[in-house]
């Protein structure tokens, strides 16, 4: 399988650098480029990419807004936010909108390639250090009066069956399908089926959004304190 990539960044030198760095991977093909978020819907329709590497800072429509708009469309490709900096609020906004991951532009090429492959396989792309920072920020958000994230998250997760809830909490801990299977004594295909049902029931795009919802509900905190 060849993974089709769309690069969206307002700096032509960055796009050229990414093209050069990623061009050596036999299973990746850069099918198109864009310089602004407002071009994304038309480019996606034209090139049908599997993954969009999306910059945050762009002049007219930023990458966060472009991600929100793109992921709201049926059959949208995965999005990996690729930028020179990270601010918790912006990364969380991208992930809540359905981005599958976040990478800094100085990430080594081999790691960017591996991240793209993981996204296509359905795995989130966040380093452990960034994940810890983000989830700490989620906890701060959750306990603010507005918006009432904890109550909303608890109500949504109540739609899940008990086994689905267990799988969701394990996803919230960042565990892989194989790790969840071993922990909950089920097969990997069964875990995948549960994850698919969770996404469908809750109207979510990917595992990252499951993890954020579980953290919003405080379920990971409860397990760790217990």
C-alpha positions in Angstrom: 0.0 0.0 0.0 1.3 3.5 -0.9 0.3 6.2 1.6 -0.7 9.4 -0.2 0.4 12.6 1.6 -0.8 16.2 1.2 1.6 18.9 2.6 0.0 22.2 3.7 2.5 24.9 4.9 2.8 28.5 3.8 6.6 28.3 3.6 7.8 26.8 0.3 11.2 25.9 1.8 9.5 23.8 4.5 7.4 22.0 1.8 10.5 21.4 -0.3 12.4 20.1 2.8 9.6 17.8 3.7 9.3 16.6 0.1 13.1 15.8 0.1 13.1 14.2 3.5 10.0 12.0 2.9 10.6 11.2 -0.7 13.0 8.3 0.1 10.3 6.2 1.8 9.1 3.6 -0.7 5.6 3.4 0.7 4.9 7.2 0.8 3.9 9.5 -2.1 3.5 13.2 -1.8 0.5 13.8 -4.1 0.0 17.6 -3.5 0.9 20.7 -1.7 -0.9 23.7 -0.3 0.1 27.1 1.1 -3.0 27.9 3.2 -5.8 26.2 5.1 -8.4 27.6 2.8 -7.0 25.4 0.0 -7.4 22.2 1.9 -11.0 21.1 0.9 -10.2 21.6 -2.8 -6.8 19.9 -2.6 -8.3 16.9 -0.7 -11.0 16.5 -3.3 -8.4 16.7 -6.1 -5.7 14.4 -4.7 -7.5 12.1 -2.2 -4.7 11.9 0.3 -4.6 9.4 3.1 -2.8 11.9 5.5 -2.5 15.6 5.6 0.6 17.1 7.2 -0.8 20.5 8.4 1.0 23.6 9.6 -0.7 25.6 12.3 0.3 29.2 11.4 -0.9 30.2 8.0 -2.0 33.6 6.7 -5.7 33.3 5.8 -7.1 30.1 7.3 -4.9 28.6 10.0 -4.3 24.9 10.3 -6.5 24.4 13.4 -9.5 25.9 11.6 -8.7 23.9 8.4 -8.5 20.7 10.5 -11.8 21.3 12.1 -13.5 21.9 8.8 -11.8 19.0 7.1 -12.5 16.4 9.8 -16.2 17.4 9.8 -16.4 16.0 6.2 -17.4 12.4 5.5 -14.4 10.2 4.6 -11.9 12.9 5.6 -8.2 11.9 5.5 -6.2 11.8 8.7 -4.5 15.0 9.8 -1.1 15.3 11.6 -0.3 18.8 12.9 3.3 19.7 12.0 4.7 23.0 13.4 7.7 24.7 14.9 6.2 25.2 18.3 3.6 23.7 20.6 1.1 25.4 22.8 -1.2 23.1 24.8 -4.3 25.0 24.0 -3.7 24.9 20.2 -2.6 21.3 20.2 -5.7 20.3 22.2 -7.9 22.2 19.9 -6.5 20.3 16.9 -6.8 16.9 18.6 -10.4 17.6 19.8 -11.2 18.6 16.1 -10.0 15.1 15.0 -6.3 15.5 14.3 -4.5 12.1 14.7 -1.3 13.6 16.1 1.1 16.4 16.6 4.8 16.6 15.5 7.4 19.3 15.7 9.0 20.3 12.4 12.5 19.4 13.8 11.3 15.8 14.3 13.8 13.5 12.5 12.6 12.3 9.0 12.5 8.7 10.0 10.2 9.5 12.9 7.9 11.5 10.7 7.7 8.6 8.3 7.0 6.2 11.2 4.3 8.6 12.5 2.5 8.7 9.2 2.5 4.9 9.0 1.1 4.7 12.6 -1.7 7.2 11.8 -2.7 5.1 8.8 -2.7 2.1 11.0 -5.1 3.9 13.4 -2.6 4.7 16.2 -2.3 8.2 17.6 1.0 10.2 17.2 2.0 12.0 20.4 5.3 11.7 22.2 5.0 10.6 25.9 6.3 13.9 27.1 3.7 15.9 25.0 1.0 13.5 26.1 1.7 14.1 29.8 1.7 17.9 29.3 -1.6 17.8 27.3 -3.4 15.5 29.8 -2.3 17.8 32.7 -3.8 20.7 30.7 -7.0 18.6 30.1 -7.3 18.2 33.9 -7.1 22.0 34.4 -9.7 22.6 31.7 -12.0 20.0 33.1 -12.2 21.6 36.5 -13.1 25.1 35.3 -16.7 26.2 35.6 -17.0 26.8 31.9 -17.3 24.6 29.9 -18.4 21.8 32.2 -16.2 19.2 30.5 -16.3 16.6 33.2 -20.1 16.3 33.4 -20.5 16.3 29.6 -17.8 13.6 29.3 -19.3 11.4 32.0 -22.7 11.7 30.3 -21.3 10.7 26.9 -19.3 7.8 28.3 -22.5 6.5 30.0 -23.7 5.4 26.5 -21.0 2.7 26.5 -21.4 -0.9 27.6 -19.2 -2.0 30.5 -16.6 -3.7 28.3 -16.5 -0.8 25.9 -15.9 1.5 28.9 -13.0 -0.6 30.0 -11.5 -0.5 26.6 -12.0 3.3 26.4 -10.2 3.8 29.8 -7.3 1.7 28.5 -7.1 3.9 25.4 -7.1 6.8 27.8 -4.0 5.4 29.4 -2.3 5.3 25.9 -2.2 1.6 25.6 -2.0 -0.2 22.2 -4.5 -2.7 21.0 -2.1 -5.5 21.9 -1.6 -4.1 25.4 -5.4 -3.7 25.9 -6.0 -7.3 24.7 -3.5 -8.7 27.2 -4.8 -6.5 30.1 -8.5 -7.3 29.5 -8.0 -10.9 28.3 -9.5 -10.6 24.8 -8.1 -10.9 21.3 -6.7 -8.0 19.3 -9.5 -8.2 16.7 -12.0 -8.0 19.6 -10.3 -4.9 20.9 -10.4 -3.3 17.5 -14.1 -4.1 17.2 -14.7 -2.5 20.6 -12.8 0.6 19.6 -14.8 0.9 16.4 -18.1 0.6 18.3 -16.9 3.3 20.8 -16.0 5.7 17.9 -19.4 5.1 16.3 -21.4 5.4 19.5 -19.8 8.6 20.6 -19.4 10.2 17.1 -15.6 10.4 17.4 -12.9 10.3 14.7 -10.0 8.5 16.4 -8.4 7.1 19.5 -7.0 10.4 20.5 -10.5 11.8 20.9 -11.4 8.7 23.0 -8.4 9.4 25.3 -9.3 13.1 25.6 -12.9 12.2 26.6 -11.8 9.7 29.2 -9.4 12.3 30.7 -12.2 14.9 30.6 -14.4 12.5 32.6 -11.6 12.0 35.2 -11.5 8.2 34.7 -7.8 8.0 34.4 -7.3 10.1 37.6 -9.7 7.8 39.4 -7.8 4.6 38.4 -4.4 6.1 39.4 -5.7 7.4 42.7 -7.3 4.0 43.4 
